[in-house]
Structures are given as structure tokens and as C-alpha cells.
Amino acid sequence: MHTADVTDVAAVNALPAAVIAEHGQVDGLINVAGVIHRFVPVADLERSEIERVVQINFWGTVNMCLAFLPELRQRPQAALVNVASLAGLLPFAGQTIYSATKGAVKQFSEGLYQELADTDVTVTTVFPGNISTDLSRNSGVTMIDPGSRKVPTTTPEHTARRIVGGMEKGKFRVVIGQDANLLDRLVRLAPRRTTDLISRQMKSVL
């Protein structure tokens, strides 16, 4: 196993050589690292909280892609997967900075897709909904109480299978979870109404 802080450019840049020395080659890269912040309006966040989320969610993804792309492009066939979020398609009040970073991951990833279209590297962007992981605890954040609302979740195991399946097929996008698929369709059809719906839902629990 190789460990590194994705926000540490020097450490990330040293990873490809270390991985190749042990395994011989790199055929795929999946960027999953991400954190959320406190469930509060942007104005109530400390600058340090904002910068931490941006550094990990956006710059961490960029750092890893820049480090590994030269190796991936040397392979006869390779895959790059960046995990965004449902929040990258539709912002959530109280997680505005998180949503912004995941939107940035979407744009960055789909820009890479265009730039690598004539190469042997496929680029897939993943948009998971609510996954039953310890994201809030690992982020050092207390999860909001949904009250009596039943919040649909997807298991990490199913999520992993969908990500790997999308990677193998070279899919452009992979949207995971009933919640993500439903809201993705709704925001395409009625962006303002769907955004207002999410706003009401989030305000009722913040």
C-alpha cells in the first residue's frame, strides 16, 4: 500500500514512481478522496474550513491527475475516474462549498475527457448520491438530523461495483443511487424548481 496526502504536491508527484517500482505499471486511477464541512451557511464557515475542503476535494483531484496522466498516456489502454457527487450537479444549502468543489471536479473531469478524446485514456465522472459511509465522521463533521424523513442510501459495495463497471466500459458519466438519478433528471427538467425544493428541504433541517 502507498499512502500520501493528496494536498501535498511533492508527495503526490512521488507516487507514480513508487507504484511503478512495486507493480510495474499503472493502468487506471480512481480519485475518491473528499470531505464535507459543517452544515451551515457559507458566511458562518471559517476561512480555514473552506480552504481545507477546496484543497482536498478539488486540488487533491487535480494533483493526482497531473501526477499520473503521463504514466496513463503511455499505456495501450488506460482509465481515469474522478468521483464528484450529486452535489456537483445540484447544490445543497449548508454544503455550498462542498457542492462548489464537486461542481469543479465535474468540469475539470469532463474537460479532461475532451482533451484526452484522441488518446487511449478514457475519462469517467462519477456522481454518487447518499452513500452509507462515514463521510461525516471522517470529515470531522456532525451529520444533520433528518428527523422523520427517510433518506435513501446506497451501500459502498454497490457503489464500488458501479464505479468499476463504469470504468471498465469507459462510460462518460456514472450516476449512483435512486436519489441521485431522480434529482439528476429533475434538475435537467426544472432547474429552478428543483433547486428551490432542495433549499426548502435543507432549511428545514439546518
N, C-alpha and C positions, 0 to 999 in steps of 0.2 A: 504494500500500500504506500502511496505517496501523498503527503499532506502539505497544504500550503494555504496561506491567507490570500484569497482571490483579490484583495485590495492592495496587496504587496506586489508591485510590478516586477521587481527583481526576482522575488520568489517564484512568481508565475512564469517568468521567462526562463527560469532554470528547469521547469517541469518537463518540457518536451525531451530534452536530452536525457534526463533521469529515467523517464518512462521508456524511451527507446533503448537505453542501455540495458534495461531489465527485460523488456518484452520484444524488442526488435523493430517494432513499427507501431504506428497509430493510424487506425482506420476509421475511428469515429470519436466524436466529442459531444457530450451532453452537458450543458450548463444548467444546473438546477439551483445553485446557491441563491438564497433570498431571505429577507427578513421583513417584518412589518413594523410599524411604530404604534405608539399609543393611539387609542380610538378617540381622538379629539380633533377639533378644527385646526387647520394649518397655523393660525395665529397663536394657538396655545402650545405649539411644539417649540422646544429649544432648537437653536440652530444646529447643535451637535447631533440631535436626533435626526434631523433632516439630512445632514451630510452623511451620517452613518448609513442610512437607507439607500441614498444615492450611490455611495461608494461601493456597497455590496451588490445591490441589485443591478445597477447599470454598469458602472465601471468594472465590477467583477466579471460580468459577461464579456465586455469589450476586451478586457485584459486577457482572458482565456482565449478568445477568438484570435486576437492578434498573435498570441504566442504559438498557437497550434496550427493556424492556417497554412504556414509554409510547409509543414510536415504533411498535412492532409492533402495539399495540392500535388504532392509527389506520388501519392498512391494511385493505382489504376482505377480505384473506386473508393470514395470516402463519404462520410456523412457528418453533418454538423446539426445539432439540435439545441435550440435555445428555448428554455421554459419561461414564458411570460406569465399571464394569468388572465382569468376572466376580467379582472380589474384593469387589464390593459386594453380591453375592448369597451368597457363601460366603467366609469369612475364610481367609487363608493365614498360618500361623505364620511369623514372621520378617518379615512385611509387615503387622503388625497395625494400625498407624496408617494406612498407606495404605488397607487394607481398610475401616477405620472411616470415612475421609473419603469413599470411594466409596459406602459404605452411606449416608452423609449426603447425598451427591449424589442417590442414588436416591430417598430420602424427600423431599428438597426438590423434586426434579423432579416426582414423582408428586403431591405436594401442590399444585404449581402447575397440574398437569393438572386437578385438581379445581376449583381456584379460577378457572381460565380456561375451564371446560367450556361456559359460556354465551356465550363470545366467539368471535371469528373467528381466534383464535390456537390452533394445535394444539401439543401438547407431546409430544415423543418422548424416551424414555430409552434409551440405547444401552449394551449390556453386552458389550464385546469380550473375547475370551479372549486367548490369547498371539498378539500381532501382531508380525510381523518388522520392528520399527522399532528406533531407537536410544534407546529409553526409558531404559535403564540408564545409558548413556554421557551422555545429555543431562541425567540426574538427578545425575551425578557419583558414580554407584554402580557397584561391580563386580558383575556378574551372577554368580549362583551356578553352579557346575559341575554339570550334571545327571548326570554320569558316563556310563554306558552307556544311560541312559534316552533314548528317542526322544521329544522334546517336540513335539507338533503345533503348527504355526504357520499363521497366515493372513496373506496379503500385504496391505500397506497399500492397494493398488489395489482389491482385492476388498472390503476394509473400507470404503473410501470409497464404492464403488458401493452397498453395503448401507445405509450411513448416508443417502446422498442419496435412495435408493429409499424408505427408511422415512419420511424427511422429506416426500417428495412425496405419499406415501399417508396421511400423518398417523397412522402407527402408534403405538400406546401404548408398546410395547417392541420393541427390535431386539436379538436375541442373536446374536453373531457368532463363528463358529468351531466346529469339531467339539468341542473341549474344553469350550467354554462351554455349548453345547447339551446335551452329555452330563451335565456336572456340575449344570447347572440342573435337569434332570429328576431326577437322583439326589437332590439335596438337598431337593427337594419330597417325594419318596417316603420317604426315610430320612435326615432331617437330622443326627441324631447319628452314625450310621454313616458318612455321607459326610464329616462334619467330622473324625471320627477317621481316616478314610482319608487325607485331606489332611494331617492332623497327622503321621502316620507318614511320608508322602512328604517333607514339608518337613524333618522332623527328621533324615532320612537324608542330606540334602544340606547342611544348615546347618553 
